Amino acid sequence: MVNKVYPSAAAALEGIVHDGQLLAVGGFGLCGIPEALIDALHDTGVKDLTVISNNAGVDGFGLGKLLDTRQIKKMISSYVGENKEFERQFLAGELELEFTPQGTLAEKLRAGGAGIPAFFTKTGVGTLVAEGKELREFDGETYVMERGLVPEVALVKADVADRSGNLRFNLTARNFNPAAAMAGKICVVEVERIVETGEIAPDDVHLPGIYVHRIVLNANPEKRIEKRTITEKAGV
C-alpha cells in the first residue's frame, strides 16, 4: 500500500506547489479550513497564485495570511466580507476577483471532479456574472455556461483519515472540502486524527481515498470561530 501520510504540512507540499498555480482550498468562513496547510503554503513563498475558495479567511488568518504577503494574484470566490485586506486590495485594483455565486462555485468544483468541462445554469443571467460567457436558451429560458474547475492542487480539511486516505468530515466542516478534493489533480488533506485502514465504517466514509494523495496530521488546530454580534439600538 502506498504511504500517503507525511510527517508535516511542509513535507506534504514539497514538490507540488509553484508560482502561478491554480489551487482550491476548502472551508467556509473559518469552518473547515486547512490551517496548517495554508501556513505551510505561506512559508513556501510561492506567489502569483489563483485560489478557488468560498472566501479568503479573515485578516491575518487562513488565506488572509497569503493576502498579507501578496502571494495571491486572483481569487475565485463567492464571499469577500470579513477581510478588510481582501476588500482593500480588490478596490485598489491590486487583486483580481472572479465573483462566483456560491452554488455555482460548488458546481464548478463538482463538475471539474466529475470530468464535466462545462454546464448551464440560470444563476447570474442578466448580471455581471454572465458577462463574456455563452448564453443558451432551453425550454424558453436563458442559461449561462459555466466552466468546470480543475485546480492543480487542492488543500482540504477533514476530521479523520485512514491510511488509505478515506475521509470523514465533522458536521458543517464538510462544506466545500469534498468538492475541492475531488476537483484537484493532487489532493492534500489535513486531519485531526489518523486511523488504520478499515477502522472507518464504510457507511461513515464521506470521501473515498482514491481522491486523496497526501495526508498530514494536525491534531490541535486553532479552530477560530465566527460569532454573531448584535448592536443594541436605542429604544429597542
N, C-alpha and C positions, 0 to 999 in steps of 0.2 A: 504494500500500500504506500502511495506517495505521502510523504510527511508534509502536511500543509501548515503546521504550527511553526511560527517564527519566534525567536527569543525576545524581540522588541518591535515596536512600531517602526523604528528607523530601519531595522533589518527587513521588515516586511515591504518597505517601499523601495529598497535598494534595487537599482537596475530597471525599474519600471516607470519612473516619473522623469519628465524632462520639460524644458521650456516649450511654451506654445501648445501645451497639451489640452485636450478636451477631457474633463473629468466630471463624474457625477458624485455628489456627496449626499448621503441620506440624512434624514432628520426633518423635523417640522418645528419651527421656532427653536427652542433649546431641547426639545424632546427627541431622544434617539439619535443624537449626533455623535459621530465617531471622534471624540475629543482627542484621544491620544494620537490617532492617525492624522488629524488636522495639525496638531502640534509638530508631529514628525515631518509633515509636508512643509510646514513653515520653516523648519530647521534645514531642509534641503536647499533652500534658496532658489528653487525653480521659479520662473517668472513667466509673464505673458500668458497666464492660464485662462482658459474659458471654463467656467464652473457651472454645472447644472445643479441647482439646489432650490428648493421651495423658497428659501430666504437665505440671508447671509449672516446668521448668528446675531450677535449684538456687539457693541463697541468693545474691543479688546478680548473677545471670547469667541470660540468657534471660528467660523470663516471670517469673522471680524478681524482676527489677527492677521490674516492674509491680505485684507484690505489695508490695514495699517502699514504694511510693508510693501504695498503696491505690487504684490505678486499676481494679483488677479487683473486681467485686462478686460474681461467681459463676464457678466453674469446672465444666465438664462434662468429666470425666476418668476414667481407669481406674487411675491410679497416683499416689499422693501422697507416696511416700518421697523421701528425699534433699533435702528442702526444709523446714528447720525453721520458717521463717516461714509457709509454707503450713500446716503442722501447727498452729502456734500460733494463727493466725487462725481456722482451722476449729474447733479445740477451744474457742476463746473466743467462738464464735458471731459472729465478725466477717466471715466469708467463707462464702457459700453454696457447697455442693458437691453436684453430681449425679453420684454414683458410677455408672459405666457399665462393664460388663465389656468387656475390650479388643476382642474380636471383634465385640461388639455395637456398640461405638463406631465401628469401621471400617465396619460395615454401615450404620449410621445416616448416615454421611457419603456412602457409596456410593449409598445409596437417594436421598438428597437430590439428588445429582448426576444420578441417572438419572430423576428426576421421579417417584419412588415415594414416596407420602406416609407409608406405614407398612408394617410386615412383622411376622410372628410368629416367635418363637424360643423354644426350651425353656430357654435360658440365663437363670438368675435366678428361675425359677419356684420359689415356696416361700421366697423370701428377701426382704430389704428392697428389692431391686431391683424387684420386681414390685408393691410396694405402690401402690395407687391406679391401677393400669393394668388394661386389659381383658385377661381371660383367655379362651381359647377352646380347645375340645377338637378335635383332629384325629387320627383313627385311634386313638382311645383314649388319646392323650397330651395333656397340658395344655401350652399355649403362652401366652406373654405378648406383647402387642402393643407394639411399639416404633415411635416416630415417626421419620421421616427428618429430617435436619438440613440447613437451608439458611441458612448464615451470610450476612450482608450482604457481608462481605469475608473473603477467605482470604489469608493470608500464608504463602508456601511457599518452600522452598529447593531449587534444582536445581544440577547441576554445569555444564551447558551449555545455552544457549538460542540459537536463531537469531532473526533479527529479526522473524520471523512469530510467535514465541512457542512453537515446537515445543521440547520439553524432553527432556533426557537426564539421568537421575539417576545418582549414583555409589553402586553397590553397596547396602548396607543403609541408606544415607541416603535411599533412596526412601521407605521406611516409610509414614507417613501422608500424605506430601506429595501424591501424585496424587489420593487420595480427597478431601483438603481442597480442592485446586484445582478439582476437578470440582463440588464442592458449592457453592462460593462464587459469589454473584451477580457479584462482581468479584474477580478473582484477581490478586494482585501477587506476582511471583516474583523472588527474589534469586538471582543466579547468579555463578559464578566466571569464566565465560567467555562472550562473545557472539560468534557467528559469523554469516556471511551466510546468508540463506535458501537452502537446498539443500545446505549443507555437511554437515548431519547426514543420514546414510543413512536412508532410510525405515524400514528394519528396526531402526534404533537409536533411533527416536523413541519414548520411553516415554509421553509425553502430548502429544496434538495441540495446536497453537497456538490452536485455536478456544476453548479453555478459559482462555487467558491474556490478560489485558488490559494489564498493565503489567509492565515488566522493569527491573530495576536491577542494575548490576554491583557486586559486592563481591569483588574479585579476591583479597583476602588476609584471609579471615575468621580469627578466633582459633581456632576449632575445638577447643574444650576436649574432653577425653576422660575418660570414667569408667573407672576401673581397679579391678579386684577386689583387695581386700586381705584377707589371712588372718591371724588371730591365732593364734600357736602356743600350744597348751595344754601345760602341764607334763606331762612323762612321755610325750609323743607322739613 
